[in-house]
Amino acid sequence: MEFEEAAVEVLREESRPLHWTVILDLALRRGYLDPFTQPDPRSHLLRALARAAREGTVEKQGSGVYALPLPDTSG
């Protein structure tokens, strides 16, 4: 699983904003990321979260805290 995909899956499963360290911990524990085949998961996850926030896949809600965007209910 790629880093952004793992982060989104963790956020989807938890249904609440999480600090990136919690996202990383859960992704590793659940086997979404493998530090033996994917070296330096910390920096790769941080870059993936920053990219996902720029693209609107996730929202940055505070210092290091990310969540899935709320669905658009305007129309």
C-alpha positions as CSV (number, residue, x, y, z in Angstrom):
1,M,0.0,0.0,0.0
2,E,1.3,3.5,-0.8
3,F,1.8,6.0,2.0
4,E,-1.1,8.3,1.0
5,E,-3.4,5.4,0.6
6,A,-2.4,4.0,4.0
7,A,-3.0,7.4,5.7
8,V,-6.4,7.8,4.0
9,E,-7.4,4.3,5.0
10,V,-6.5,4.9,8.7
11,L,-8.4,8.2,8.7
12,R,-11.4,6.5,7.1
13,E,-11.4,3.7,9.7
14,E,-10.9,6.0,12.7
15,S,-13.5,8.6,11.5
16,R,-11.8,11.4,13.4
17,P,-8.8,13.8,13.1
18,L,-5.5,12.2,14.0
19,H,-1.9,13.4,14.6
20,W,0.5,12.1,12.0
21,T,2.3,10.0,14.6
22,V,-0.9,8.2,15.4
23,I,-1.6,7.7,11.6
24,L,1.9,6.2,11.2
25,D,1.6,4.0,14.3
26,L,-1.8,2.6,13.2
27,A,-0.7,2.1,9.6
28,L,2.3,0.1,10.8
29,R,0.4,-1.9,13.3
30,R,-2.3,-2.8,10.7
31,G,0.2,-3.8,8.2
32,Y,-0.6,-1.1,5.6
33,L,3.1,0.0,5.7
34,D,6.1,-2.2,6.1
35,P,9.3,-0.5,7.3
36,F,11.4,-3.4,6.0
37,T,10.2,-3.0,2.4
38,Q,9.4,0.8,2.6
39,P,12.3,2.5,4.2
40,D,12.0,5.7,6.2
41,P,8.2,5.5,6.6
42,R,8.1,8.7,8.8
43,S,9.4,11.1,6.1
44,H,7.5,9.4,3.3
45,L,4.2,9.6,5.3
46,L,4.8,13.2,6.1
47,R,5.4,14.1,2.5
48,A,2.4,12.1,1.4
49,L,0.2,13.9,4.0
50,A,1.4,17.3,2.8
51,R,0.8,16.4,-0.8
52,A,-2.7,15.0,0.1
53,A,-3.5,18.2,2.0
54,R,-2.5,20.3,-1.0
55,E,-4.7,18.2,-3.3
56,G,-7.6,18.2,-0.9
57,T,-7.6,14.5,-0.2
58,V,-7.1,15.2,3.5
59,E,-7.4,18.4,5.5
60,K,-4.8,19.7,7.9
61,Q,-6.6,20.8,11.0
62,G,-3.8,21.8,13.2
63,S,-0.1,21.3,13.8
64,G,0.4,17.7,12.6
65,V,-3.3,16.8,12.7
66,Y,-5.1,15.5,9.7
67,A,-8.6,14.5,8.9
68,L,-10.7,13.5,5.9
69,P,-12.6,16.4,4.4
70,L,-16.3,16.5,5.2
71,P,-18.6,15.6,2.4
72,D,-20.1,18.5,0.5
73,T,-23.8,18.8,1.6
74,S,-24.5,22.1,-0.2
75,G,-26.4,20.8,-3.0
